Amino acid sequence: MGSITFVEHDGTEHTVEIEPGKSLMQTAKDNGVPGIDGDCGGECACGTCHVIIAGDWIKATGVASDGELQLLDMTPERADTSRLACQISTTEAMNGMVVRLPEFQM
């Protein structure tokens, strides 16, 4: 089974196993990764699961919906590779992916 590494704003790393089909947000929450709130429960309604995907891994996450992009537009720490973790379904193809967490969730 593969793994994904979440990197907190201070550089602390959390490597967790991939559970294919589970959202990236739920994977982080189930493994106690701090910094992902997921206040709306994964409904793409709050933006509190903002993550920044490292490098070329953004291609593995799929395409963001218009609703997701609107929420990301309100995020002060938005980057070119920002996504909402609740909108990313994990797959084995994400083995080795690095995900950075912003200093603050909105």
C-alpha positions in Angstrom: 0.0 0.0 0.0 1.2 3.5 -0.8 1.6 6.6 1.4 1.1 10.4 1.3 3.1 12.8 3.4 1.4 15.9 4.9 3.8 18.7 5.9 2.6 21.2 8.5 3.5 24.8 8.2 6.4 24.4 10.7 7.8 21.5 8.7 6.5 18.6 10.8 5.8 15.6 8.5 3.0 13.1 8.9 3.2 10.1 6.5 0.0 8.1 6.3 -1.2 5.1 4.3 -3.4 5.6 1.3 -6.9 4.2 1.5 -8.1 4.3 -2.1 -11.4 6.1 -2.6 -11.3 8.0 0.7 -11.0 11.7 0.5 -7.7 13.3 1.3 -9.4 15.3 4.0 -10.8 12.1 5.7 -7.5 10.3 5.3 -5.8 13.2 7.2 -8.5 13.4 9.9 -8.5 9.6 10.4 -4.7 9.7 11.0 -4.7 12.6 13.3 -3.0 15.0 11.0 -3.3 18.5 12.5 -4.2 21.5 10.4 -7.1 20.2 8.4 -10.4 21.1 10.1 -13.0 20.0 7.5 -15.8 21.9 9.3 -18.4 21.1 6.7 -17.7 17.4 6.8 -16.4 17.3 3.2 -19.3 19.0 1.4 -17.1 21.6 -0.3 -18.8 24.4 1.6 -16.3 25.9 4.0 -12.7 25.8 2.7 -11.2 24.6 6.0 -9.4 21.7 4.4 -7.1 23.8 2.2 -4.0 22.0 1.1 -1.1 22.9 -1.2 -0.1 20.0 -3.5 3.6 19.7 -4.1 5.0 20.1 -7.6 3.7 17.9 -10.4 1.4 15.9 -8.0 -1.4 18.4 -8.8 -2.1 16.4 -11.9 -2.9 13.3 -9.8 -5.6 15.2 -7.9 -8.0 15.8 -10.8 -9.7 19.0 -11.8 -11.2 21.4 -9.3 -14.9 22.3 -9.7 -16.1 25.8 -10.0 -17.4 25.7 -6.4 -14.1 24.6 -5.1 -12.3 27.3 -7.0 -14.6 30.0 -5.6 -13.8 28.8 -2.0 -10.1 28.8 -2.8 -10.4 32.4 -4.1 -11.2 33.4 -0.5 -8.1 31.7 0.9 -5.3 34.2 1.8 -2.6 31.5 1.4 -3.8 30.2 -1.9 -1.1 28.9 -4.2 -1.2 27.7 -7.9 -1.5 24.1 -6.6 -4.1 24.8 -3.9 -7.0 22.3 -3.5 -9.6 21.5 -1.0 -8.7 18.1 0.5 -12.3 17.1 0.7 -12.5 17.2 -3.1 -9.6 14.8 -3.7 -10.3 11.1 -3.8 -7.1 9.2 -3.0 -5.7 6.6 -5.3 -2.7 4.3 -5.4 -1.3 6.6 -8.1 -0.7 9.2 -5.3 1.9 7.0 -3.6 4.7 9.4 -2.5 2.6 12.6 -2.9 3.6 15.5 -0.7 0.8 17.8 0.6 1.7 21.0 2.4 -0.7 22.6 4.9 -1.1 26.4 5.2 -0.4 28.2 8.4 -4.1 29.0 8.9 -7.4 27.6 7.6 -10.0 30.1 6.8 
